[in-house]
Amino acid sequence: QVRLVEAGGDLVQPGGSLNLSCATYKIFFDGFAVAWYRQVPGQAREFVARIGRLGGADYADSVKGRFTILRDSAKKTVYLQMNNLNPADTAVYYCHLPDTSYWGPGTQVTVSS
């Protein structure tokens, strides 16, 4: 059974950093792009970052220069390194396989002093 499991969400102060991970199970990892999305209650889920099969990355303008997406084929895991966080980054962060229906359950990131 295909599974995506996010981890690493936490409460952090403005200006702080977090490193989220998305572990994947039962997929041919090297055959898929992987994306991160985030959602605030009452708002639509929004794109954050995507990494292609060969490592090419795309970012939402709101996170460009602050977030970095990486993939580790040996661990079948994708990471989202988030720096210089601000309260607008507060959301549930989800891992997703583009062009499929597979999503993880999400991990909560809260940026607050």
N, C-alpha and C positions, 0 to 999 in steps of 0.2 A: 504494500500500500504506500503510495506516494505521500510523504509528509514533509512539511517545512516547519521548523521550530526556531522562533526568534528568542534571543536572550540579550541581556545587557542593559535593559531599560532601568532608569533610576531617577531619583530626585537630585538635581544638580543646580548649583548657583549660576547666575548669568556670568558668561565668560568662561565657564567650565567646559569640560570635554567628556564624551562618552564613546565607547566602542561597542556597537551592536553587532551581533552575529546572527546568521541564518544558516542553521544546519539542515542539510537536505538528506532525505532517505528514499531509497528505491527509485532513483532516477539515474539516467546516464548523464552525470553532472556536466561533462565536457560538451554535451550536445545542446545545452540550454543557456540562453541569456537569463539573468536574474535581476529583478528590480526591487527597489524599496519604495513604498508609498507611506503616507501618513494621513491620519484623520482626527479631526477635532469633533467632539459631539455636536450634532446639528449641522455639520458642514460636509461637503463631498470629500471623498478620499482623493488626495492629490499626489501626483508623481513627485518623487524626491530624486532618485538616481537609478541608473541602469548600467549593468556591465554586460558586454557581449561575450560570446563564446571564446573569443580570442583576447579578451581583456580590454577592449575599447569601452570607454565610459561616457555617459551623458548625465547631466545634472540639471535640476530646476534652477532657474536664475536666483531664486531666494537662498540657495545653499551653495552656489558655486563659489569656490575659494575657501569654503569653511568645511565642507564634507568631502570625504574620499571613500569611494567604493572599491573594494578589492575582492579577489576570489582566490581560494586555495583549493586546487584540484585534489590534492592528496587527502584533505580533510572534507572535501565536498561541502565546503562552507563559504559563504559570502559575508564580508564584513562591511560595516558602515562606520568609518571613523568620523566623529562629529566634534568639531572644535569651535571655540568662540560661540557657544550656545547662547541664545537669548529667549525670552519668554514666548516669542512667536513660534519657537520650535516645539513647544509643548504639544504633544499629540500621542496617539497610539501609532506605533510604527509597524508596518506589515511587510513581509517578504512575499514576493509573487513571481511566478514563472510566466512571463509574457506569452500571450497567445494560447494560454491554457486557463483552466478554472481553478488552478491550485494557488491557495493563499495559506499563509501561516496564521496562527491565532492572534498574533500581535504582542508587542511589548510596550509598556507605558514609559514615556519620557516626559518628565516634568522639570521645567526650568523656572526656578523661583528662588528669591532671596528670603 
